[in-house]
Amino acid sequence: EAGVAQSPRYKIIEKRQSVAFWCNPISGHATLYWYQQILGQGPKLLIQFQNNGVVDDSQLPKDRFSAERLKGVDSTLKIQPAKLEDSAVYLCASSLEVARGQYFGPGTRLTVT
Amino acid sequence: LAKTTQPISMDSYEGQEVNITCSHNNIATNDYITWYQQFPSQGPRFIIQGYKTKVTNEVASLFIPADRKSSTLSLPRVSLSDTAVYYCLVGDRNTGRRALTFGSGTRLQVQP
């Protein structure tokens, strides 16, 4: 079974630039999550989708972050404009249902200079 | 929002059993408990999930007392490859609407 795919794996941008991350979840998984993990900390949930609807985006900085999940499969997370404090690993995860364990992708390491 | 508390770090030796306890005093009726393992430069990996009593799989056991205010992840006979950060996660079982909050995790170091 193929795992959660993410791209790119690494990205370096300057502050005030924009960036987008892509995630392809495990086939058949209805729930998709985006997390931000700052070095030395646990992952922080940014947004949770159930199919193509948003379940929880309470911790998403909506003035600069946006996410969508078209057709309930792939998802993109965008940051515009980026700030230095956005430097982190962005993890995508999916699960069969909201109550099941999540399966994480390898993450995208973002460096904002 | 159920907050979790875990030891920052633990040390063990190969072949020993390791028990990592997570405190979640404010756990709600619909919350379930999930443990993840994370190696450097990788995303977390699902280990085990439970709601009450005991759950066992091929990797670990999860013990949850009746009051559900804590849980213990038990790793039998650890090896060097079990060196990682372990996270306890408490989330809503039915709706998933409550934010899924990872704590700071427990850094397990296994020595030869």
Interface residues (C-beta under 8 A of the other chain):
Chain A: V4 T31 Y33 Y35 Q41 G42 P43 K44 L45 Q48 Q50 V55 D56 S58 Q59 L91 A93 V98 A99 R100 G101 Q102 Y103 F104 G105 P106 G107
Chain B: Y32 T34 Y36 Q42 G43 P44 R45 F46 Q49 Y87 D92 R93 N94 T95 G96 R97 R98 A99 L100 T101 F102 G103 S104 G105
